[in-house]
Each structure stands twice: as C-alpha cells, then as structure tokens.
Amino acid sequence: MSFFKKFFQKKKLDVKFKKAGEGHRLNEERPSPSRQNVASNHGNQGASGASHQENPRPCSTASSRISSADYERSLSEEKRLAAEAALARSQAQNKKVPDSTMAAKARMRRELELEKKKLAEAQALAQRYSEPTEVVKDSAPMVTVLFTCPDIDAAVLPKDEMERHIEEFLLMQLAEEPEMASALMIATLNKDKEKVKVCVETLCKYLDNIISNPGEEKFRKIRMSNKAFVERIAPLRGTEEFLQAAGFQITSLPFEDRNEDFYEMDSEKASDQERLENLKSILVASEPIKPQLDRAMKVFTPSARATNFNIPDEFYAVSKEEMKKEQQRKQEAVEQLGMLRTKAMREREERKELLKYRYALIRVRFPDGVLLQGTFKASEKLSAVNEFIRQHLVNDWMPFTFCTQVGLKLDDENKTLAECGLTPAAVVNFQWDKTVMNEVTAQQGSSKSTSALKADILAKIQDM
C-alpha cells in the first residue's frame, strides 16, 4: 500500500505548488518584489530620500533576506505581503523615532534570528518535497489473503479479483453452453441463498407448466410486470440469460387495455419436453462456483522474528474499533459482576471470541528452525493444518505431532483453529513421533541430520 500513499502524496503536493504560482530554481536570481517596492518608494519621496541614504544597509539587507527563493517558497502570498507591510511599518518608525544604537542592534539581531529560522524551515520544506520518500519495511512481512479456483484455472488472486475472474469465465461460456453457464450464473453470482432457492423453484414451475401443457399458449408467456416475476426472478443475476437459453424471447403483447413486455416461448421449442426436462435438471443441480482459500505457502529461514506478525484487516470479522469497544464492555461487565459469571455467560463469551476472526496464519517451526507458513480459515479444523504439513514432508508416512509455544499438545483434529486459540496467528512446534524416530535412527544409523521438508519446498526458502 505504500506506493498508493506515495502517489496521493505526490498529487497533493503538485496541487499545492500549482496554487503557489510558477516555480523557480533555488539558485535562480530574480528581482525581489519587496526590493522593487522600496526602490519605488525612494523615487516617489524625492528630497526625503536623503534620510534613506544615511542608513541604506539595514533596509537592503532585510529586503534581501525576505526575497530569498527558499523563504518565498515556504510562504504563501498572504504571508509575504504581511512581511512586506511589517517591513514598511518598521521603516516608517525608523524615520519618525530614531533608535539608539543598542536598541537598533537588538532589533536587527531579533530580525536576523527570525529570518534564519524561516530560511531553515523553507530549506527543510524544499528538501522534504524534492527528495524521494524512504520506504520503511514493516517489522514482519505483510500477509495477503489469496484465493484460487481449480475448476477454472490456476490463477491465484485476492478474493474480489477472483470473484470477478469467475464471473468473466461464466460469461465467456455463454456462447458455447448457454444452459449450463446461465444456471451456474444464478447459483454463483447471487449471494442470498434463500432468494436463489425461491428463484430456482419459480423457474422450475414455469418449465413444469410448459412441459405439462405444451399446447396452451398462456403457459408459454411470462409477463415481466407480474409481481412474482418482479420479486423472485428479475432482481437476480443470470436469470435473463437462463430464460433466453431456455428459448424465451422478449416481445410486446396486448394486455388488458395496453401493451406489456412478455417472455414468450414458441410452440416448437415448447413441444421439446426432453430438452426442457434436461434444462430443469441442470438448473436444480447447479452448485455455486466458490473460490478456495490459497494456502500461500512460504518457507522462512530460522528467525527470532517468527512470532512477529503483520496481520491485515481482512483477517478480522469485525473492525478493530468494534473489537476494542467489545473488550471495554466486557471489562465493565466483569467489574460490575465482581468477576462472578455463570456458565451460560462464559459460553456466550467464548462463542463471540470464536467469531472474531475469519482467517488464521500458522507458522510451523521444525527442529532445525525452518518455518513453514500457511493461511487457513478460522473455522477449519486442526486436521487441515496436519494435512498441510504432511504434504510438504520428505517422509510423509511418519507420524508427527505439533504443539503451541507453551508446550500445549494439539492432538484433537476435530477442533477448529479458533477453538484451539490459533487465531489470528500462531507459531506451532513440529515434532516427529519419538518411538518411530528412534526405530528409524536405529535402522539407518546416526546419519547427518537433514531437513524434514522436501527439496523443492526448501528451494523457495527466504529470509523473514
């Protein structure tokens, strides 16, 4: 996300400098507006110019400082005009009331310090916007939740992009297999399962009426303004494509005292009962194409930063602000009850805890310190982690166990990761079964220790 941040910062900066006017180089010499104003005042004052010639240096020096390119760059037009007005007032006071030598030196010293400060700020501002921003790496690698859909292809994408990818795939299939593609669109592109169920039942009813009464014209027409059609069919995606694939065409027909739009099927297509039966079967049997969570497998060298996690917001089922509020409410409730909670209250709180997270990032530390990382759903069972580990082992037949950082053995494979307290992220320690490992060692002898992971997996190892 850092490059987005840089992009918007640069855009904001461009707008700021455009408002400030035409740009100039820092080392470019150009006439100072304040100096021109002072010179104009000299010409207009005539005989009084002698008083300016008696002490010309302070005026010239102050004007030169104020017209510094860096100083003008850091000031808005309003501030520059205000500075010139202040200088003019100072000059007028100099003419009316001559200061003592000590007072003049003190005033000039204050002005010099102020101008130095402004100049330093201007230089810092110019340097800040002219040099590229340094990219500071996070203390841990950022985790990205990725999805795949093996039924379509091998693409691995974030969830939103994968859903668009699936939709594009279905649209491309309409030309070759319109019945199958449109039925899958209804099942896949609509998230409300209950509405999909009602829609499918209504479409099947339309088809059943035609199958049972192929010669009756009224069953081959669907009025598009009909309440059932408007509420159950029209709002769902894919229904228009399905009706067209079934053989319906939109036509305007007289209804009562006006013309209305209808979906109408001709008698020839309506008489093909086998085709309509197959179409209904496809519609009923269609299952949504769902993206699958990609494990995003990574292998890291041994690191003291193994327990440092950079978890994105999408890991959380609720926002961090909501979690903080919930924690505060819980704490207040505990204080009010004097730490006395019933079993039902404890179970209710435990259920809430289980629903806080969507995903879990698991790092498996092997005896040699190498870390195997994978992403899981919080609702997945511990057996999924077991399977993930086993498919990357050289000796995938050997039994093993894994436990938490504090030594708690994780052996109940029917528990979810949330129930095991492994959400949103955790490190678990891998251990071979000691009995089997001793037998293998006795048979093979004391050979040099090798990694438990396959060679092709180790080839992807990286620093954390």
Buried (B, 14 or more C-beta within 10 A) or exposed (E): EEEEEEEEEEEEEEEEEEEBEEEEEEEEEEEBBBBEBBEEBBEEEEEEEEEBEEEEEBBEBBBEBBBBBBBBBBBEEEEBEEBBEEBBEBBEEBEEEEEEEEEBEEBBEEBEEEBEEBBEBBBEEBEEBEEEEEEEEEEBBEBEBBBBBEEBEEBBBBEEBBBEBBBEBBBEBBEEEBBBBBBBBBBBBBEEEEBBEBBBEBBBEBBBBBBEEBEEEEBBBBBEEBEBBEEBBBEBBBBBBBBBBBBBEEEEEEEEEEEBBBBBBEEEBBEBEEBBEEBBEBBEEBEBBBBEBBBBBBBBEEBEEBEBBEBBEEBBBBEEEEBEEBEEEEEEEBEEEEEEBEEEEEEEBEEEBBEBBBBBBBBBBBEEEBBBBBBBBBBBBBEBBBEBBBEBBEEEEBEBBBBBEEEEEBEEEEBBBBBBBBBBBBBBBBBBEEEBBEEEEEEEEEEEEEBBBBEEBBEEBEEB
